[in-house]
Amino acid sequence: MDPQAARAPAPKPIDKRVWASVEQPMSEVLNEAFAEARRRDSSGERTWLVLVDGLREQLRQVYAAIKRHGRKAIVMQDFIHVLQYLWNAAWCLHEEGDPKAEQWVREHATDILRGKSSAVAAGMRRSATRRGLSQTERAPLDTCAEYLLKNRQRLNYAQALRNGWPIATGVIEGACRHLVKQRMEVTGARWSLQGAEAILRLRALRMNGHLYDYFTFHRRQERLRNYPDERLAA
């Protein structure tokens, strides 16, 4: 029996909200994200999870936002990025096209998912040393090992899988592609910064199902702006 056929369908997100900005700095976008999280969990009873791809500036901004807002949050690093580093390391130990490389990546990825990233890093370096690889030959492998050790606090996939937390940013990247790329890169489009920001805001409202509510609010605000006497009468 096909194991894929027997697998239960993945759960669909509930009450998902998306937004993007090309005008605001990263800190302001994070402030908006934390404000949304606080609105949904004002009592602080839920677990807050932040998925990142591991860029240094991104991490700095995320941890600064956590401190700024005074809320506990678990930062989880994208597992797909880890796989990319593993594949680069695999070709240091295998000839190009060797099917054993796939098995090597699978085994090490499984160990990382079990929470053994430090042990995987140490074992990779021992393998390179035993094989007598030069610094140049083993450079991608050492880069991978350093990556695993440097980010090990954000690679606690064993806990994440036990709790049903996401460990990859694919859903986020997919939303970015649909929210930003498909609209902003249409043929012949030319944007000012302010124009692009306005379009992204409107597109996010539409995707979130709030567009008609927004236009009701917008028309009311426009009427009050043009007829201020109505505000006074109210």
Backbone as CSV, one residue per row, in Angstrom:
resi,resn,N_x,N_y,N_z,CA_x,CA_y,CA_z,C_x,C_y,C_z
1,MET,0.850,-1.194,0.000,0.000,0.000,0.000,0.883,1.241,0.000
2,ASP,0.513,2.190,-0.797,1.278,3.426,-0.884,1.195,4.176,0.437
3,PRO,2.344,4.411,1.137,2.285,5.116,2.424,1.731,6.520,2.282
4,GLN,1.918,7.132,1.109,1.377,8.468,0.900,-0.150,8.448,0.901
5,ALA,-0.728,7.367,0.363,-2.184,7.262,0.298,-2.784,7.088,1.683
6,ALA,-2.054,6.426,2.594,-2.570,6.162,3.935,-2.397,7.358,4.874
7,ARG,-1.577,8.320,4.470,-1.293,9.453,5.352,-2.512,10.363,5.454
8,ALA,-2.815,10.766,6.664,-3.951,11.669,6.883,-3.637,13.042,6.291
9,PRO,-4.641,13.730,5.769,-4.390,15.055,5.206,-3.877,16.026,6.257
10,ALA,-2.977,16.893,5.841,-2.398,17.857,6.774,-3.469,18.840,7.228
11,PRO,-3.408,19.289,8.485,-4.403,20.258,8.959,-4.231,21.591,8.250
12,LYS,-5.342,22.257,8.005,-5.305,23.555,7.346,-5.243,24.662,8.391
13,PRO,-4.550,25.758,8.084,-4.444,26.852,9.057,-5.798,27.489,9.322
14,ILE,-5.984,27.922,10.544,-7.226,28.575,10.951,-6.908,30.008,11.365
15,ASP,-7.731,30.942,10.915,-7.576,32.360,11.278,-6.203,32.897,10.887
16,LYS,-5.695,32.420,9.754,-4.393,32.913,9.286,-4.522,34.366,8.846
17,ARG,-3.534,35.169,9.189,-3.522,36.568,8.767,-2.166,36.872,8.166
18,VAL,-2.158,37.487,6.990,-0.902,37.812,6.316,-0.819,39.315,6.098
19,TRP,0.397,39.815,6.055,0.644,41.200,5.675,2.107,41.329,5.274
20,ALA,2.421,42.384,4.591,3.795,42.621,4.144,4.025,44.111,4.028
21,SER,5.288,44.497,4.011,5.628,45.911,3.857,6.951,46.037,3.114
22,VAL,6.987,46.971,2.172,8.247,47.303,1.507,8.752,48.663,1.964
23,GLU,7.951,49.339,2.762,8.279,50.695,3.190,8.807,50.730,4.625
24,GLN,8.228,49.894,5.486,8.621,49.898,6.885,9.885,49.077,7.116
25,PRO,10.690,49.444,8.103,11.857,48.620,8.447,11.422,47.321,9.109
26,MET,12.339,46.379,9.189,12.022,45.080,9.753,11.489,45.187,11.180
27,SER,12.032,46.106,11.955,11.595,46.250,13.344,10.114,46.601,13.428
28,GLU,9.622,47.433,12.514,8.213,47.819,12.535,7.315,46.663,12.109
29,VAL,7.768,45.891,11.139,6.990,44.717,10.720,6.894,43.722,11.873
30,LEU,8.001,43.536,12.598,7.979,42.645,13.760,7.080,43.196,14.854
31,ASN,7.087,44.511,15.044,6.188,45.109,16.031,4.733,44.797,15.694
32,GLU,4.402,44.859,14.418,3.038,44.553,13.984,2.714,43.086,14.239
33,ALA,3.695,42.215,13.998,3.480,40.787,14.249,3.254,40.526,15.736
34,PHE,4.050,41.153,16.578,3.898,40.950,18.017,2.591,41.563,18.521
35,ALA,2.171,42.669,17.937,0.895,43.263,18.315,-0.259,42.334,17.963
36,GLU,-0.169,41.686,16.791,-1.195,40.724,16.387,-1.200,39.534,17.333
37,ALA,-0.010,39.041,17.703,0.063,37.914,18.632,-0.499,38.291,19.998
38,ARG,-0.194,39.503,20.462,-0.719,39.947,21.762,-2.250,40.081,21.712
39,ARG,-2.782,40.542,20.582,-4.227,40.677,20.448,-4.904,39.313,20.546
40,ARG,-4.258,38.303,19.964,-4.842,36.963,19.978,-4.604,36.241,21.291
41,ASP,-3.574,36.634,22.012,-3.206,35.934,23.249,-2.849,36.961,24.317
42,SER,-3.815,37.773,24.691,-3.552,38.860,25.646,-3.156,38.340,27.022
43,SER,-3.605,37.137,27.373,-3.281,36.583,28.692,-1.941,35.866,28.715
44,GLY,-1.321,35.661,27.538,-0.019,35.000,27.477,-0.058,33.520,27.792
45,GLU,-1.186,32.857,27.517,-1.324,31.437,27.834,-0.798,30.530,26.725
46,ARG,-0.683,31.048,25.520,-0.257,30.222,24.404,1.261,30.256,24.237
47,THR,1.769,29.272,23.482,3.186,29.244,23.133,3.403,30.084,21.882
48,TRP,4.305,31.036,21.956,4.624,31.890,20.812,5.834,31.290,20.092
49,LEU,5.692,31.075,18.795,6.746,30.459,17.995,7.097,31.377,16.834
50,VAL,8.384,31.633,16.653,8.857,32.472,15.550,9.738,31.616,14.649
51,LEU,9.355,31.486,13.378,10.149,30.733,12.412,11.077,31.674,11.669
52,VAL,12.345,31.299,11.546,13.342,32.140,10.875,14.135,31.292,9.899
53,ASP,14.812,31.983,8.971,15.689,31.246,8.054,17.157,31.350,8.468
54,GLY,17.447,32.154,9.493,18.781,32.160,10.072,19.687,33.286,9.659
55,LEU,19.203,34.254,8.871,20.037,35.396,8.534,20.420,36.154,9.807
56,ARG,21.671,36.606,9.866,22.169,37.225,11.096,21.353,38.445,11.497
57,GLU,21.062,39.335,10.547,20.302,40.542,10.867,18.872,40.191,11.252
58,GLN,18.320,39.203,10.588,16.969,38.761,10.945,16.923,38.267,12.384
59,LEU,17.890,37.454,12.762,17.937,36.937,14.130,18.094,38.073,15.134
60,ARG,18.957,39.019,14.820,19.157,40.157,15.727,17.861,40.923,15.936
61,GLN,17.137,41.142,14.850,15.892,41.892,14.942,14.826,41.093,15.702
62,VAL,14.765,39.791,15.472,13.761,38.962,16.143,13.998,38.948,17.648
63,TYR,15.243,38.727,18.075,15.513,38.685,19.512,15.329,40.059,20.153
64,ALA,15.631,41.113,19.411,15.398,42.465,19.928,13.899,42.702,20.120
65,ALA,13.083,42.208,19.192,11.627,42.367,19.301,11.087,41.591,20.492
66,ILE,11.597,40.380,20.712,11.163,39.582,21.863,11.468,40.320,23.159
67,LYS,12.651,40.885,23.248,13.032,41.634,24.442,12.213,42.907,24.570
68,ARG,12.005,43.580,23.446,11.269,44.850,23.454,9.831,44.668,23.922
69,HIS,9.220,43.570,23.525,7.815,43.346,23.866,7.642,42.544,25.157
70,GLY,8.734,42.079,25.712,8.670,41.408,27.002,7.845,40.132,27.007
71,ARG,7.856,39.404,25.915,7.096,38.156,25.846,8.029,36.997,25.514
72,LYS,7.769,35.855,26.107,8.554,34.674,25.807,8.145,34.130,24.442
73,ALA,9.134,33.763,23.657,8.867,33.197,22.334,9.968,32.204,21.996
74,ILE,9.601,31.117,21.374,10.554,30.105,20.926,10.915,30.409,19.482
75,VAL,12.197,30.518,19.204,12.674,30.800,17.852,13.142,29.489,17.236
76,MET,12.546,29.138,16.102,12.853,27.872,15.429,13.432,28.147,14.046
77,GLN,14.536,27.464,13.738,15.199,27.662,12.451,14.646,26.710,11.386
78,ASP,14.501,27.222,10.193,13.939,26.467,9.080,14.754,25.200,8.798
79,PHE,14.086,24.042,8.818,14.773,22.768,8.612,15.267,22.608,7.182
80,ILE,14.588,23.217,6.212,15.011,23.086,4.812,16.389,23.711,4.614
81,HIS,16.680,24.808,5.330,18.019,25.402,5.251,19.070,24.439,5.800
82,VAL,18.708,23.714,6.848,19.622,22.717,7.403,19.932,21.644,6.350
83,LEU,18.909,21.196,5.632,19.123,20.182,4.596,20.064,20.679,3.506
84,GLN,19.965,21.939,3.158,20.859,22.493,2.141,22.309,22.415,2.588
85,TYR,22.562,22.727,3.855,23.933,22.623,4.380,24.385,21.160,4.403
86,LEU,23.477,20.244,4.749,23.842,18.825,4.778,24.217,18.314,3.394
87,TRP,23.477,18.715,2.378,23.795,18.258,1.022,25.157,18.793,0.575
88,ASN,25.460,20.034,0.915,26.784,20.575,0.570,27.884,19.781,1.254
89,ALA,27.638,19.390,2.506,28.631,18.600,3.237,28.764,17.199,2.655
90,ALA,27.649,16.629,2.187,27.667,15.255,1.685,28.633,15.085,0.522
91,TRP,28.739,16.092,-0.336,29.604,15.960,-1.515,31.082,16.085,-1.161
92,CYS,31.391,16.417,0.091,32.786,16.360,0.535,33.218,14.920,0.798
93,LEU,32.234,14.053,1.072,32.531,12.678,1.445,32.133,11.660,0.383
94,HIS,31.455,12.116,-0.673,30.980,11.209,-1.713,31.263,11.803,-3.087
95,GLU,31.464,10.923,-4.036,31.632,11.372,-5.408,30.304,11.914,-5.939
96,GLU,30.386,12.868,-6.852,29.175,13.447,-7.416,28.324,12.356,-8.078
97,GLY,27.032,12.349,-7.731,26.121,11.352,-8.274,26.058,10.063,-7.484
98,ASP,26.870,9.913,-6.452,26.874,8.690,-5.647,25.552,8.593,-4.873
99,PRO,24.779,7.517,-5.077,23.502,7.381,-4.368,23.663,7.267,-2.857
100,LYS,24.863,6.908,-2.390,25.085,6.817,-0.952,25.011,8.188,-0.278
101,ALA,25.187,9.250,-1.061,25.090,10.599,-0.496,23.685,10.859,0.034
102,GLU,22.685,10.380,-0.699,21.308,10.571,-0.247,21.052,9.845,1.068
103,GLN,21.573,8.648,1.187,21.425,7.892,2.429,22.133,8.598,3.571
104,TRP,23.302,9.159,3.297,24.071,9.892,4.309,23.273,11.099,4.803
105,VAL,22.696,11.833,3.872,21.902,13.010,4.251,20.677,12.584,5.044
106,ARG,20.027,11.520,4.628,18.828,11.054,5.321,19.148,10.681,6.772
107,GLU,20.220,9.960,6.960,20.578,9.529,8.317,20.926,10.711,9.207
108,HIS,21.704,11.639,8.678,22.101,12.792,9.495,20.923,13.732,9.739
109,ALA,20.055,13.874,8.750,18.873,14.710,8.943,17.968,14.114,10.018
110,THR,17.838,12.788,10.006,17.016,12.125,11.020,17.579,12.350,12.409
111,ASP,18.907,12.258,12.548,19.527,12.514,13.849,19.296,13.956,14.300
112,ILE,19.363,14.882,13.371,19.112,16.279,13.729,17.670,16.459,14.182
113,LEU,16.741,15.802,13.503,15.334,15.871,13.906,15.124,15.249,15.282
114,ARG,16.017,14.365,15.678,15.926,13.745,17.004,16.634,14.567,18.078
115,GLY,17.157,15.731,17.687,17.788,16.616,18.657,19.272,16.369,18.859
116,LYS,19.936,15.766,17.867,21.347,15.407,18.017,22.245,16.230,17.093
117,SER,21.942,17.514,16.923,22.703,18.335,15.983,24.172,18.463,16.383
118,SER,24.463,18.559,17.681,25.860,18.687,18.116,26.638,17.412,17.809
119,ALA,26.011,16.262,18.048,26.669,14.990,17.763,26.889,14.819,16.263
120,VAL,25.948,15.260,15.459,26.098,15.180,14.003,27.270,16.037,13.555
121,ALA,27.386,17.232,14.091,28.490,18.126,13.716,29.836,17.498,14.075
122,ALA,29.925,16.948,15.268,31.187,16.330,15.695,31.521,15.125,14.822
123,GLY,30.547,14.295,14.502,30.791,13.117,13.683,31.221,13.474,12.272
124,MET,30.651,14.527,11.717,31.043,14.956,10.378,32.503,15.377,10.354
125,ARG,32.916,16.112,11.341,34.302,16.574,11.372,35.261,15.410,11.556
126,ARG,34.875,14.426,12.367,35.738,13.249,12.541,35.880,12.498,11.225
127,SER,34.790,12.385,10.475,34.845,11.682,9.180,35.800,12.381,8.225
128,ALA,35.752,13.711,8.193,36.640,14.460,7.309,38.096,14.283,7.718
129,THR,38.341,14.255,9.029,39.714,14.089,9.523,40.244,12.699,9.209
130,ARG,39.414,11.670,9.421,39.842,10.286,9.149,40.180,10.092,7.678
131,ARG,39.458,10.786,6.803,39.697,10.642,5.373,40.849,11.510,4.881
132,GLY,41.403,12.310,5.765,42.550,13.126,5.397,42.225,14.217,4.398
133,LEU,41.017,14.765,4.459,40.622,15.821,3.515,41.371,17.108,3.820
134,SER,41.741,17.818,2.772,42.401,19.108,2.959,41.390,20.144,3.433
135,GLN,41.890,21.304,3.856,40.998,22.375,4.311,40.030,22.799,3.207
136,THR,40.532,22.813,1.997,39.663,23.201,0.875,38.610,22.147,0.609
137,GLU,39.012,20.878,0.632,38.093,19.777,0.333,36.985,19.662,1.377
138,ARG,37.320,19.958,2.624,36.348,19.791,3.703,35.644,21.085,4.080
139,ALA,35.890,22.165,3.363,35.332,23.466,3.732,33.803,23.444,3.846
140,PRO,33.036,22.911,2.870,31.572,22.882,3.027,31.115,22.060,4.229
141,LEU,31.865,20.990,4.530,31.522,20.161,5.675,31.740,20.929,6.972
142,ASP,32.859,21.633,7.079,33.125,22.429,8.282,32.115,23.564,8.424
143,THR,31.706,24.136,7.294,30.693,25.184,7.337,29.384,24.642,7.882
144,CYS,29.018,23.439,7.445,27.796,22.812,7.928,27.884,22.519,9.423
145,ALA,29.010,21.968,9.859,29.186,21.659,11.279,29.107,22.926,12.127
146,GLU,29.755,23.987,11.663,29.708,25.252,12.387,28.273,25.796,12.449
147,TYR,27.555,25.650,11.353,26.157,26.096,11.293,25.312,25.347,12.323
148,LEU,25.486,24.041,12.393,24.713,23.234,13.335,25.018,23.620,14.783
149,LEU,26.294,23.854,15.077,26.675,24.184,16.450,26.231,25.597,16.816
150,LYS,26.402,26.516,15.892,26.065,27.914,16.172,24.563,28.095,16.389
151,ASN,23.759,27.285,15.698,22.306,27.464,15.745,21.591,26.369,16.529
152,ARG,22.334,25.573,17.302,21.726,24.393,17.916,20.546,24.731,18.838
153,GLN,20.553,25.908,19.475,19.425,26.246,20.341,18.138,26.456,19.549
154,ARG,18.271,26.737,18.240,17.078,26.922,17.399,16.781,25.688,16.544
155,LEU,17.494,24.580,16.811,17.295,23.341,16.056,16.681,22.256,16.939
156,ASN,15.883,22.657,17.911,15.264,21.684,18.814,14.023,21.088,18.153
157,TYR,14.276,20.373,17.071,13.181,19.815,16.295,12.470,18.681,17.033
158,ALA,13.169,17.990,17.914,12.531,16.898,18.651,11.366,17.440,19.475
159,GLN,11.598,18.530,20.181,10.528,19.150,20.960,9.418,19.665,20.054
160,ALA,9.815,20.285,18.934,8.826,20.836,18.009,7.921,19.744,17.449
161,LEU,8.513,18.612,17.057,7.719,17.532,16.490,6.809,16.901,17.541
162,ARG,7.284,16.806,18.776,6.433,16.272,19.850,5.202,17.153,20.062
163,ASN,5.416,18.479,19.931,4.338,19.424,20.209,3.527,19.806,18.978
164,GLY,3.909,19.272,17.804,3.174,19.588,16.589,3.456,20.971,16.044
165,TRP,4.635,21.531,16.346,4.988,22.856,15.848,5.580,22.746,14.448
166,PRO,5.421,23.768,13.635,6.056,23.764,12.306,7.566,23.930,12.434
167,ILE,8.304,23.311,11.531,9.769,23.410,11.572,10.337,23.931,10.251
168,ALA,9.477,24.330,9.334,9.943,24.836,8.042,9.125,26.068,7.663
169,THR,9.757,26.953,6.916,9.129,28.229,6.572,8.451,28.193,5.202
170,GLY,8.224,26.990,4.662,7.617,26.890,3.344,6.275,27.592,3.253
171,VAL,5.449,27.460,4.309,4.139,28.107,4.284,4.289,29.628,4.255
172,ILE,5.339,30.133,4.902,5.587,31.577,4.914,6.092,32.026,3.548
173,GLU,7.037,31.267,2.992,7.570,31.631,1.681,6.490,31.533,0.604
174,GLY,5.593,30.544,0.746,4.487,30.437,-0.190,3.548,31.631,-0.102
175,ALA,3.295,32.082,1.132,2.452,33.266,1.314,3.117,34.505,0.729
176,CYS,4.418,34.619,0.903,5.149,35.762,0.336,5.068,35.753,-1.189
177,ARG,5.192,34.575,-1.760,5.127,34.469,-3.221,3.738,34.877,-3.722
178,HIS,2.706,34.420,-3.005,1.346,34.722,-3.441,0.972,36.172,-3.124
179,LEU,1.359,36.639,-1.953,0.986,37.985,-1.514,1.775,39.061,-2.250
180,VAL,3.078,38.859,-2.382,3.948,39.914,-2.908,4.299,39.676,-4.377
181,LYS,4.937,38.540,-4.645,5.530,38.325,-5.969,4.491,38.327,-7.090
182,GLN,3.394,37.584,-6.893,2.418,37.458,-7.976,1.752,38.793,-8.310
183,ARG,1.692,39.696,-7.348,1.049,40.980,-7.611,2.053,42.038,-8.047
184,MET,3.202,42.064,-7.416,4.134,43.161,-7.643,5.002,42.968,-8.879
185,GLU,5.096,41.723,-9.375,5.943,41.462,-10.530,5.136,41.219,-11.800
186,VAL,3.908,41.749,-11.869,3.132,41.607,-13.098,3.834,42.351,-14.233
187,THR,3.669,41.873,-15.445,4.361,42.445,-16.594,4.040,43.929,-16.758
188,GLY,5.092,44.705,-16.895,4.930,46.132,-17.143,4.676,46.982,-15.928
189,ALA,4.632,46.367,-14.740,4.337,47.140,-13.532,5.521,48.010,-13.138
190,ARG,5.239,49.229,-12.717,6.244,50.139,-12.176,5.670,50.732,-10.897
191,TRP,6.445,50.682,-9.825,5.908,51.090,-8.537,6.764,52.170,-7.897
192,SER,6.095,53.135,-7.268,6.781,53.976,-6.298,6.749,53.224,-4.973
193,LEU,7.578,53.613,-4.033,7.613,52.912,-2.750,6.262,53.018,-2.049
194,GLN,5.684,54.232,-2.058,4.402,54.432,-1.391,3.283,53.682,-2.117
195,GLY,3.336,53.667,-3.454,2.317,52.945,-4.215,2.371,51.455,-3.976
196,ALA,3.588,50.902,-3.934,3.741,49.471,-3.675,3.236,49.118,-2.278
197,GLU,3.515,49.987,-1.325,3.054,49.741,0.046,1.530,49.720,0.103
198,ALA,0.888,50.660,-0.576,-0.575,50.725,-0.569,-1.185,49.485,-1.211
199,ILE,-0.613,49.042,-2.331,-1.135,47.859,-3.016,-0.972,46.617,-2.141
200,LEU,0.162,46.488,-1.476,0.375,45.331,-0.611,-0.616,45.328,0.550
201,ARG,-0.896,46.501,1.104,-1.870,46.587,2.192,-3.252,46.144,1.728
202,LEU,-3.648,46.613,0.564,-4.955,46.242,0.036,-5.014,44.746,-0.288
203,ARG,-3.925,44.229,-0.867,-3.909,42.796,-1.209,-3.970,41.938,0.058
204,ALA,-3.278,42.362,1.108,-3.330,41.624,2.372,-4.740,41.666,2.955
205,LEU,-5.392,42.818,2.887,-6.772,42.921,3.367,-7.674,41.950,2.617
206,ARG,-7.487,41.870,1.306,-8.303,40.965,0.493,-8.039,39.514,0.872
207,MET,-6.777,39.123,1.021,-6.446,37.743,1.361,-6.928,37.374,2.756
208,ASN,-6.980,38.348,3.661,-7.426,38.103,5.028,-8.945,38.145,5.163
209,GLY,-9.649,38.497,4.060,-11.098,38.557,4.112,-11.641,39.809,4.765
210,HIS,-10.839,40.869,4.816,-11.253,42.101,5.490,-11.468,43.262,4.527
211,LEU,-11.421,42.988,3.225,-11.437,44.086,2.265,-12.740,44.881,2.330
212,TYR,-13.890,44.201,2.377,-15.164,44.920,2.374,-15.368,45.679,3.684
213,ASP,-14.923,45.102,4.796,-14.994,45.822,6.074,-14.138,47.077,6.016
214,TYR,-12.966,46.940,5.388,-12.089,48.104,5.287,-12.733,49.211,4.453
215,PHE,-13.333,48.846,3.322,-13.917,49.886,2.477,-15.140,50.523,3.130
216,THR,-15.869,49.780,3.952,-16.953,50.383,4.728,-16.392,51.431,5.678
217,PHE,-15.315,51.072,6.364,-14.643,52.015,7.256,-14.079,53.196,6.476
218,HIS,-13.463,52.916,5.323,-12.843,53.960,4.522,-13.881,54.979,4.043
219,ARG,-15.024,54.477,3.548,-16.059,55.398,3.067,-16.609,56.255,4.205
220,ARG,-16.745,55.653,5.381,-17.244,56.436,6.514,-16.250,57.514,6.924
221,GLN,-14.952,57.166,6.922,-13.933,58.158,7.287,-13.860,59.276,6.247
222,GLU,-14.000,58.916,4.971,-13.982,59.932,3.920,-15.175,60.886,4.064
223,ARG,-16.329,60.340,4.412,-17.505,61.208,4.566,-17.323,62.158,5.744
224,LEU,-16.771,61.633,6.843,-16.546,62.492,8.004,-15.485,63.548,7.720
225,ARG,-14.512,63.194,6.861,-13.485,64.173,6.510,-14.078,65.280,5.630
226,ASN,-14.962,64.906,4.729,-15.544,65.895,3.822,-16.721,66.664,4.450
227,TYR,-17.371,66.030,5.430,-18.515,66.682,6.077,-18.315,66.638,7.607
228,PRO,-17.399,67.448,8.093,-17.071,67.396,9.527,-18.246,67.732,10.429
229,ASP,-19.253,68.420,9.928,-20.412,68.765,10.752,-21.123,67.514,11.231
230,GLU,-21.080,66.439,10.424,-21.721,65.206,10.841,-21.033,64.622,12.053
231,ARG,-19.717,64.812,12.143,-18.991,64.309,13.319,-19.462,65.063,14.569
232,LEU,-19.617,66.385,14.433,-20.060,67.199,15.567,-21.478,66.838,15.979
233,ALA,-22.344,66.565,14.984,-23.729,66.229,15.303,-23.816,64.891,16.031
234,ALA,-22.897,63.973,15.684,-22.916,62.680,16.334,-22.476,62.778,17.781
